[in-house]
Amino acid sequence: MKSIMIHAATVFMGFFAIMNPIANVPIFLGLTDDDNEQTAAAVALKSLVLAFLIVTVFAIAGKMIFELFGITLPAFRITGGLVVSLIGYHMLQGIQSNVHHPDEGDKQGYSEAALSVAVSPLAMPILAGPGTIATAMNFSVGGIIELAVTIAVFAILCVITYVIFVFGKKFVAFIGTSALGAITRMMGLILAVIGVQMVIDGLNGVFRFT
């Protein structure tokens, strides 16, 4: 039971750091600035439901993807760890990583119908980007318990993110932009450490089988 709780806490911190709902509040507010409260809430709900479905599919199908492409767990952990570390490094520097955030080409689509932003760029790649998917697949490997914990924890985080998004304007006004930047950098440090640990676990797996 203790090991499950530790795993759940690790999964939560990993997901929270990489999805970073607090730092994504300004992005959400910018995308829904011209919408009323009901539409903004609908955008938040749709984006998080889609993000949850994307992460769940990759968490469940991770092993099958490994077998289909002949990918070993150590190789995936090393690659995923590097991706996660890169995102964390950019967050530490106060830079929006291209791996985790939309580029200028994506931003041109913001003028489409209000709910369309829930699919792109909110659900993908902001909430369920490559780093989030890699984290989900890494944490869900091991057995049914690990998979269930990963999905359940991500569902809880989606609920938390929804609340933060809906009350985003009050939240930003309360903590201030400087505190928001400090939180983002702290999340970046945690994320970078998690990524390095994933790389270490991958290297241990490589040397174990050589």
Backbone as CSV, one residue per row, in Angstrom:
resi,resn,N_x,N_y,N_z,CA_x,CA_y,CA_z,C_x,C_y,C_z
1,MET,0.823,-1.207,0.000,0.000,0.000,0.000,0.860,1.262,0.000
2,LYS,1.944,1.211,0.780,2.840,2.356,0.882,3.490,2.638,-0.461
3,SER,3.906,1.586,-1.153,4.548,1.767,-2.457,3.581,2.368,-3.473
4,ILE,2.295,1.995,-3.389,1.282,2.553,-4.295,1.106,4.041,-4.030
5,MET,1.082,4.424,-2.751,0.926,5.831,-2.402,2.121,6.649,-2.880
6,ILE,3.318,6.063,-2.726,4.527,6.755,-3.198,4.484,6.917,-4.715
7,HIS,4.062,5.850,-5.395,3.942,5.905,-6.856,2.919,6.958,-7.273
8,ALA,1.785,7.002,-6.572,0.737,7.976,-6.890,1.245,9.406,-6.694
9,ALA,1.983,9.625,-5.604,2.527,10.963,-5.340,3.534,11.364,-6.410
10,THR,4.377,10.408,-6.826,5.369,10.680,-7.873,4.692,10.999,-9.195
11,VAL,3.662,10.208,-9.523,2.911,10.428,-10.760,2.249,11.804,-10.742
12,PHE,1.642,12.158,-9.613,0.963,13.454,-9.517,1.939,14.607,-9.711
13,MET,3.073,14.540,-9.045,4.058,15.614,-9.163,4.591,15.699,-10.589
14,GLY,4.811,14.532,-11.208,5.302,14.523,-12.586,4.313,15.151,-13.540
15,PHE,3.048,14.733,-13.443,2.002,15.288,-14.305,1.771,16.772,-14.024
16,PHE,1.737,17.133,-12.735,1.475,18.521,-12.380,2.564,19.437,-12.913
17,ALA,3.818,18.965,-12.810,4.938,19.787,-13.271,4.929,19.950,-14.788
18,ILE,4.656,18.862,-15.499,4.747,18.940,-16.955,3.505,19.569,-17.579
19,MET,2.316,19.327,-17.028,1.110,19.954,-17.558,0.981,21.384,-17.042
20,ASN,1.500,21.632,-15.854,1.625,22.967,-15.270,0.365,23.816,-15.447
21,PRO,-0.751,23.428,-14.839,-2.004,24.171,-15.016,-1.915,25.619,-14.553
22,ILE,-1.077,25.898,-13.558,-0.951,27.263,-13.046,-0.329,28.175,-14.103
23,ALA,0.778,27.721,-14.701,1.450,28.530,-15.710,0.645,28.629,-16.999
24,ASN,-0.250,27.666,-17.235,-1.062,27.681,-18.455,-2.323,28.533,-18.326
25,VAL,-2.579,29.057,-17.129,-3.749,29.914,-16.935,-3.729,31.126,-17.867
26,PRO,-2.592,31.863,-17.970,-2.587,33.012,-18.888,-2.868,32.620,-20.334
27,ILE,-2.383,31.441,-20.754,-2.651,30.971,-22.118,-4.142,30.730,-22.301
28,PHE,-4.747,30.061,-21.322,-6.183,29.793,-21.390,-6.985,31.088,-21.408
29,LEU,-6.607,32.037,-20.561,-7.319,33.310,-20.509,-7.178,34.075,-21.819
30,GLY,-6.011,33.982,-22.433,-5.801,34.647,-23.708,-6.642,34.050,-24.818
31,LEU,-6.798,32.727,-24.786,-7.581,32.044,-25.821,-9.080,32.267,-25.653
32,THR,-9.516,32.537,-24.442,-10.958,32.689,-24.172,-11.301,34.112,-23.738
33,ASP,-10.435,35.052,-24.076,-10.611,36.430,-23.602,-11.919,37.056,-24.078
34,ASP,-12.342,36.733,-25.293,-13.554,37.326,-25.865,-14.817,36.501,-25.592
35,ASP,-14.668,35.425,-24.839,-15.808,34.544,-24.579,-16.455,34.865,-23.238
36,ASN,-17.743,34.525,-23.113,-18.397,34.692,-21.819,-17.995,33.545,-20.886
37,GLU,-18.435,33.612,-19.653,-18.007,32.631,-18.651,-18.461,31.217,-19.011
38,GLN,-19.662,31.073,-19.540,-20.170,29.751,-19.898,-19.355,29.126,-21.030
39,THR,-19.027,29.939,-22.043,-18.238,29.422,-23.162,-16.830,29.056,-22.704
40,ALA,-16.231,29.902,-21.870,-14.889,29.622,-21.359,-14.870,28.327,-20.555
41,ALA,-15.912,28.120,-19.735,-16.007,26.888,-18.953,-16.169,25.677,-19.866
42,ALA,-16.927,25.835,-20.957,-17.121,24.743,-21.909,-15.816,24.412,-22.624
43,VAL,-15.033,25.442,-22.962,-13.733,25.233,-23.595,-12.803,24.469,-22.646
44,ALA,-12.780,24.881,-21.383,-11.935,24.211,-20.388,-12.322,22.740,-20.245
45,LEU,-13.625,22.480,-20.144,-14.106,21.108,-19.971,-13.759,20.242,-21.183
46,LYS,-14.020,20.749,-22.388,-13.764,19.976,-23.594,-12.280,19.691,-23.758
47,SER,-11.440,20.680,-23.508,-9.995,20.497,-23.675,-9.449,19.456,-22.707
48,LEU,-9.954,19.465,-21.471,-9.452,18.534,-20.465,-9.965,17.118,-20.687
49,VAL,-11.199,16.994,-21.168,-11.720,15.670,-21.510,-10.898,15.063,-22.649
50,LEU,-10.596,15.868,-23.657,-9.790,15.386,-24.778,-8.375,15.028,-24.322
51,ALA,-7.797,15.872,-23.474,-6.455,15.597,-22.954,-6.440,14.288,-22.168
52,PHE,-7.480,14.074,-21.352,-7.576,12.836,-20.571,-7.675,11.620,-21.491
53,LEU,-8.492,11.711,-22.544,-8.642,10.595,-23.481,-7.330,10.296,-24.206
54,ILE,-6.618,11.344,-24.617,-5.344,11.161,-25.315,-4.333,10.456,-24.424
55,VAL,-4.188,10.952,-23.202,-3.216,10.365,-22.273,-3.608,8.940,-21.897
56,THR,-4.900,8.688,-21.707,-5.361,7.338,-21.361,-5.061,6.342,-22.469
57,VAL,-5.322,6.747,-23.717,-5.049,5.860,-24.853,-3.571,5.495,-24.920
58,PHE,-2.710,6.488,-24.765,-1.270,6.209,-24.839,-0.786,5.421,-23.624
59,ALA,-1.396,5.655,-22.457,-1.001,4.896,-21.270,-1.373,3.427,-21.414
60,ILE,-2.558,3.160,-21.967,-3.020,1.782,-22.131,-2.302,1.090,-23.282
61,ALA,-2.111,1.815,-24.378,-1.533,1.207,-25.585,-0.015,1.284,-25.614
62,GLY,0.587,1.782,-24.525,2.038,1.940,-24.519,2.798,0.655,-24.797
63,LYS,2.400,-0.432,-24.111,3.091,-1.712,-24.293,2.939,-2.226,-25.716
64,MET,1.739,-2.060,-26.274,1.503,-2.508,-27.642,2.349,-1.711,-28.634
65,ILE,2.481,-0.418,-28.376,3.320,0.424,-29.233,4.771,-0.021,-29.145
66,PHE,5.215,-0.361,-27.940,6.573,-0.867,-27.767,6.804,-2.091,-28.644
67,GLU,5.871,-3.048,-28.543,6.015,-4.296,-29.278,5.909,-4.084,-30.785
68,LEU,5.031,-3.179,-31.205,4.824,-2.930,-32.635,6.071,-2.363,-33.290
69,PHE,6.732,-1.442,-32.618,7.900,-0.782,-33.186,9.226,-1.338,-32.656
70,GLY,9.150,-2.380,-31.839,10.367,-2.985,-31.313,11.123,-2.074,-30.365
71,ILE,10.383,-1.289,-29.586,10.998,-0.346,-28.656,11.169,-1.010,-27.294
72,THR,12.333,-0.835,-26.697,12.566,-1.368,-25.362,12.229,-0.300,-24.324
73,LEU,11.880,-0.748,-23.120,11.542,0.184,-22.055,12.714,1.105,-21.702
74,PRO,13.943,0.578,-21.573,15.067,1.484,-21.287,15.240,2.574,-22.340
75,ALA,15.088,2.215,-23.621,15.228,3.214,-24.691,14.164,4.294,-24.572
76,PHE,12.936,3.875,-24.261,11.863,4.858,-24.133,12.080,5.760,-22.925
77,ARG,12.534,5.162,-21.814,12.756,5.964,-20.614,13.851,6.999,-20.842
78,ILE,14.903,6.614,-21.563,15.977,7.563,-21.845,15.477,8.691,-22.734
79,THR,14.779,8.336,-23.818,14.272,9.355,-24.739,13.228,10.245,-24.068
80,GLY,12.275,9.601,-23.371,11.255,10.371,-22.666,11.855,11.263,-21.593
81,GLY,12.873,10.759,-20.907,13.542,11.551,-19.874,14.228,12.778,-20.451
82,LEU,14.840,12.615,-21.626,15.487,13.750,-22.283,14.472,14.806,-22.694
83,VAL,13.317,14.348,-23.213,12.258,15.284,-23.621,11.721,16.042,-22.397
84,VAL,11.441,15.298,-21.337,10.914,15.918,-20.115,11.934,16.878,-19.507
85,SER,13.207,16.492,-19.504,14.265,17.350,-18.969,14.388,18.633,-19.778
86,LEU,14.257,18.525,-21.096,14.351,19.695,-21.962,13.236,20.698,-21.654
87,ILE,12.013,20.180,-21.474,10.896,21.055,-21.139,11.131,21.719,-19.784
88,GLY,11.600,20.933,-18.817,11.904,21.486,-17.499,12.986,22.546,-17.543
89,TYR,14.014,22.315,-18.367,15.096,23.302,-18.514,14.562,24.619,-19.077
90,HIS,13.718,24.519,-20.100,13.143,25.730,-20.691,12.265,26.477,-19.685
91,MET,11.533,25.724,-18.864,10.704,26.366,-17.847,11.571,27.078,-16.811
92,LEU,12.711,26.495,-16.468,13.633,27.121,-15.528,14.173,28.437,-16.067
93,GLN,14.370,28.484,-17.392,14.893,29.680,-18.034,13.799,30.700,-18.355
94,GLY,12.539,30.317,-18.076,11.442,31.209,-18.394,11.112,31.236,-19.864
95,ILE,11.470,30.138,-20.586,11.240,30.037,-22.026,10.137,29.034,-22.269
96,GLN,9.237,29.334,-23.189,8.202,28.387,-23.570,8.781,27.396,-24.567
97,SER,8.888,26.141,-24.143,9.462,25.118,-25.004,8.583,24.844,-26.216
98,ASN,9.206,24.724,-27.403,8.465,24.381,-28.619,7.902,22.971,-28.542
99,VAL,8.456,22.148,-27.666,7.960,20.786,-27.505,6.611,20.785,-26.795
100,HIS,6.401,21.786,-25.952,5.238,21.782,-25.060,4.219,22.860,-25.370
101,HIS,4.582,23.825,-26.213,3.697,24.944,-26.495,3.546,25.138,-27.991
102,PRO,2.429,25.731,-28.428,2.201,25.935,-29.848,3.139,26.976,-30.424
103,ASP,3.501,26.826,-31.705,4.324,27.813,-32.369,3.446,28.855,-33.030
104,GLU,4.066,29.779,-33.787,3.313,30.857,-34.408,2.294,30.328,-35.409
105,GLY,2.638,29.221,-36.050,1.705,28.633,-37.011,0.427,28.176,-36.340
106,ASP,0.562,27.631,-35.127,-0.616,27.200,-34.378,-1.471,28.398,-33.968
107,LYS,-0.810,29.505,-33.616,-1.523,30.658,-33.103,-2.415,31.310,-34.161
108,GLN,-2.123,31.061,-35.429,-2.929,31.648,-36.482,-4.336,31.080,-36.484
109,GLY,-4.520,29.916,-35.868,-5.836,29.285,-35.845,-6.702,29.723,-34.687
110,TYR,-6.215,30.659,-33.861,-6.965,31.068,-32.676,-8.249,31.825,-33.008
111,SER,-8.340,32.341,-34.241,-9.504,33.131,-34.607,-10.682,32.261,-35.022
112,GLU,-10.526,30.946,-34.991,-11.617,30.043,-35.346,-12.673,30.051,-34.255
113,ALA,-13.695,29.245,-34.439,-14.792,29.190,-33.466,-14.250,28.934,-32.071
114,ALA,-14.950,29.484,-31.072,-14.452,29.464,-29.692,-14.102,28.075,-29.205
115,LEU,-14.967,27.101,-29.422,-14.719,25.763,-28.896,-13.606,25.033,-29.624
116,SER,-13.222,25.505,-30.820,-12.174,24.808,-31.575,-10.825,24.895,-30.885
117,VAL,-10.612,25.934,-30.076,-9.332,26.067,-29.379,-9.189,24.999,-28.299
118,ALA,-10.307,24.379,-27.917,-10.236,23.311,-26.916,-9.492,22.105,-27.459
119,VAL,-9.614,21.884,-28.771,-8.930,20.753,-29.407,-7.466,21.101,-29.649
120,SER,-7.235,22.204,-30.334,-5.888,22.673,-30.618,-5.888,24.195,-30.537
121,PRO,-5.036,24.767,-29.699,-3.859,24.150,-29.082,-4.021,23.694,-27.635
122,LEU,-5.215,23.839,-27.023,-5.317,23.539,-25.596,-5.097,22.061,-25.279
123,ALA,-5.969,21.189,-25.820,-5.836,19.758,-25.522,-4.507,19.219,-26.032
124,MET,-4.170,19.608,-27.252,-2.920,19.160,-27.874,-2.343,20.329,-28.646
125,PRO,-1.144,20.834,-28.296,-0.133,20.163,-27.476,0.060,20.726,-26.069
126,ILE,-0.763,21.712,-25.647,-0.483,22.355,-24.363,-0.707,21.411,-23.183
127,LEU,-1.882,20.768,-23.116,-2.191,19.896,-21.980,-1.669,18.479,-22.168
128,ALA,-1.868,17.919,-23.346,-1.426,16.545,-23.623,-0.376,16.552,-24.725
129,GLY,0.719,17.215,-24.452,1.814,17.279,-25.408,2.709,16.060,-25.327
130,PRO,3.782,16.048,-26.111,4.707,14.903,-26.111,5.268,14.573,-24.736
131,GLY,5.574,15.614,-23.952,6.124,15.370,-22.623,5.122,14.690,-21.702
132,THR,3.857,15.132,-21.745,2.815,14.513,-20.924,2.583,13.070,-21.331
133,ILE,2.550,12.829,-22.641,2.338,11.471,-23.151,3.499,10.561,-22.747
134,ALA,4.723,11.067,-22.896,5.894,10.274,-22.506,5.878,9.951,-21.026
135,THR,5.478,10.933,-20.205,5.393,10.717,-18.759,4.343,9.660,-18.428
136,ALA,3.188,9.732,-19.090,2.111,8.766,-18.839,2.545,7.355,-19.202
137,MET,3.178,7.200,-20.351,3.615,5.873,-20.786,4.684,5.324,-19.866
138,ASN,5.562,6.187,-19.380,6.632,5.734,-18.493,6.077,5.284,-17.145
139,PHE,5.136,6.054,-16.578,4.586,5.734,-15.266,3.631,4.535,-15.306
140,SER,3.009,4.275,-16.459,2.016,3.197,-16.539,2.632,1.840,-16.816
141,VAL,3.923,1.818,-17.155,4.601,0.545,-17.398,4.860,-0.158,-16.070
142,GLY,4.562,-1.439,-15.997,4.833,-2.205,-14.783,3.716,-3.152,-14.412
143,GLY,2.483,-2.744,-14.662,1.365,-3.628,-14.331,0.053,-2.874,-14.297
144,ILE,-1.021,-3.614,-13.992,-2.360,-3.037,-13.953,-2.472,-1.965,-12.879
145,ILE,-1.834,-2.180,-11.727,-1.921,-1.212,-10.634,-1.290,0.110,-11.042
146,GLU,-0.092,0.035,-11.647,0.590,1.255,-12.085,-0.240,1.997,-13.130
147,LEU,-0.830,1.229,-14.058,-1.662,1.830,-15.100,-2.882,2.523,-14.494
148,ALA,-3.566,1.835,-13.566,-4.762,2.390,-12.941,-4.432,3.644,-12.135
149,VAL,-3.325,3.603,-11.411,-2.910,4.761,-10.614,-2.602,5.946,-11.525
150,THR,-1.895,5.684,-12.614,-1.535,6.751,-13.550,-2.770,7.427,-14.130
151,ILE,-3.736,6.625,-14.582,-4.956,7.174,-15.172,-5.776,7.922,-14.122
152,ALA,-5.897,7.336,-12.920,-6.684,7.967,-11.855,-6.067,9.294,-11.427
153,VAL,-4.755,9.322,-11.280,-4.075,10.545,-10.866,-4.222,11.630,-11.932
154,PHE,-4.114,11.235,-13.203,-4.261,12.227,-14.269,-5.691,12.771,-14.298
155,ALA,-6.668,11.913,-14.013,-8.062,12.362,-13.957,-8.245,13.401,-12.846
156,ILE,-7.643,13.146,-11.683,-7.718,14.097,-10.573,-7.082,15.426,-10.972
157,LEU,-5.933,15.347,-11.649,-5.250,16.562,-12.078,-6.087,17.342,-13.099
158,CYS,-6.806,16.625,-13.952,-7.683,17.289,-14.921,-8.784,18.072,-14.214
159,VAL,-9.337,17.493,-13.145,-10.375,18.189,-12.362,-9.788,19.444,-11.716
160,ILE,-8.610,19.311,-11.150,-7.939,20.462,-10.529,-7.668,21.547,-11.563
161,THR,-7.197,21.128,-12.738,-6.903,22.082,-13.807,-8.156,22.814,-14.258
162,TYR,-9.263,22.091,-14.337,-10.531,22.708,-14.726,-10.910,23.825,-13.753
163,VAL,-10.790,23.552,-12.471,-11.124,24.556,-11.455,-10.211,25.767,-11.587
164,ILE,-8.900,25.507,-11.793,-7.937,26.602,-11.932,-8.246,27.444,-13.166
165,PHE,-8.606,26.789,-14.273,-8.924,27.516,-15.497,-10.183,28.377,-15.330
166,VAL,-11.220,27.774,-14.743,-12.494,28.484,-14.598,-12.340,29.719,-13.713
167,PHE,-11.537,29.598,-12.665,-11.312,30.733,-11.766,-9.962,31.395,-12.055
168,GLY,-9.510,31.289,-13.307,-8.190,31.771,-13.692,-7.968,33.251,-13.462
169,LYS,-8.943,34.088,-13.815,-8.776,35.531,-13.670,-8.588,35.925,-12.207
170,LYS,-9.383,35.336,-11.334,-9.251,35.622,-9.907,-7.921,35.084,-9.376
171,PHE,-7.514,33.930,-9.891,-6.280,33.307,-9.416,-5.062,34.155,-9.771
172,VAL,-4.992,34.617,-11.033,-3.860,35.443,-11.474,-3.832,36.760,-10.712
173,ALA,-5.010,37.353,-10.495,-5.076,38.608,-9.755,-4.631,38.422,-8.304
174,PHE,-4.892,37.239,-7.763,-4.558,36.967,-6.358,-3.058,36.764,-6.155
175,ILE,-2.419,35.925,-6.993,-1.007,35.591,-6.772,-0.064,36.564,-7.461
176,GLY,-0.508,37.232,-8.534,0.353,38.166,-9.240,1.225,37.475,-10.279
177,THR,1.696,38.222,-11.248,2.489,37.658,-12.345,3.872,37.203,-11.891
178,SER,4.460,37.907,-10.924,5.792,37.514,-10.455,5.750,36.165,-9.750
179,ALA,4.729,35.949,-8.927,4.576,34.657,-8.255,4.306,33.557,-9.268
180,LEU,3.570,33.891,-10.323,3.298,32.918,-11.382,4.591,32.468,-12.048
181,GLY,5.492,33.408,-12.288,6.783,33.067,-12.882,7.624,32.207,-11.957
182,ALA,7.577,32.500,-10.659,8.347,31.720,-9.687,7.830,30.287,-9.613
183,ILE,6.504,30.126,-9.652,5.906,28.791,-9.623,6.302,28.011,-10.869
184,THR,6.305,28.680,-12.012,6.688,28.017,-13.265,8.122,27.509,-13.189
185,ARG,9.024,28.302,-12.654,10.426,27.887,-12.541,10.588,26.740,-11.545
186,MET,9.821,26.764,-10.471,9.875,25.678,-9.494,9.391,24.374,-10.133
187,MET,8.298,24.462,-10.911,7.801,23.297,-11.629,8.837,22.802,-12.645
188,GLY,9.555,23.742,-13.249,10.602,23.372,-14.202,11.714,22.577,-13.544
189,LEU,12.117,22.989,-12.330,13.158,22.271,-11.605,12.710,20.850,-11.281
190,ILE,11.475,20.719,-10.774,10.936,19.389,-10.459,10.888,18.529,-11.708
191,LEU,10.461,19.122,-12.810,10.334,18.387,-14.067,11.698,17.924,-14.575
192,ALA,12.690,18.800,-14.478,14.031,18.443,-14.935,14.586,17.277,-14.117
193,VAL,14.352,17.300,-12.818,14.826,16.212,-11.950,14.133,14.897,-12.297
194,ILE,12.818,14.954,-12.545,12.077,13.747,-12.931,12.617,13.202,-14.245
195,GLY,12.909,14.089,-15.189,13.462,13.655,-16.469,14.808,12.979,-16.314
196,VAL,15.677,13.551,-15.482,16.993,12.955,-15.238,16.838,11.576,-14.597
197,GLN,15.880,11.446,-13.655,15.644,10.147,-13.023,15.173,9.115,-14.036
198,MET,14.345,9.543,-14.996,13.901,8.639,-16.060,15.083,8.164,-16.893
199,VAL,16.023,9.076,-17.176,17.221,8.704,-17.934,18.070,7.717,-17.147
200,ILE,18.234,7.972,-15.844,19.016,7.072,-14.997,18.394,5.681,-14.961
201,ASP,17.061,5.620,-14.816,16.369,4.325,-14.821,16.575,3.611,-16.156
202,GLY,16.539,4.361,-17.241,16.762,3.771,-18.563,18.169,3.228,-18.722
203,LEU,19.159,3.976,-18.253,20.549,3.531,-18.348,20.784,2.298,-17.480
204,ASN,20.155,2.271,-16.304,20.262,1.079,-15.451,19.703,-0.145,-16.160
205,GLY,18.601,0.044,-16.887,18.012,-1.057,-17.638,18.902,-1.518,-18.772
206,VAL,19.570,-0.569,-19.433,20.466,-0.931,-20.538,21.626,-1.766,-20.032
207,PHE,22.277,-1.306,-18.962,23.446,-2.023,-18.438,23.071,-3.337,-17.775
208,ARG,21.818,-3.455,-17.326,21.380,-4.692,-16.709,21.276,-5.812,-17.735
209,PHE,20.921,-5.458,-18.970,20.711,-6.458,-20.006,21.889,-6.591,-20.964
210,THR,23.019,-5.933,-20.638,24.198,-6.050,-21.490,25.277,-6.853,-20.798
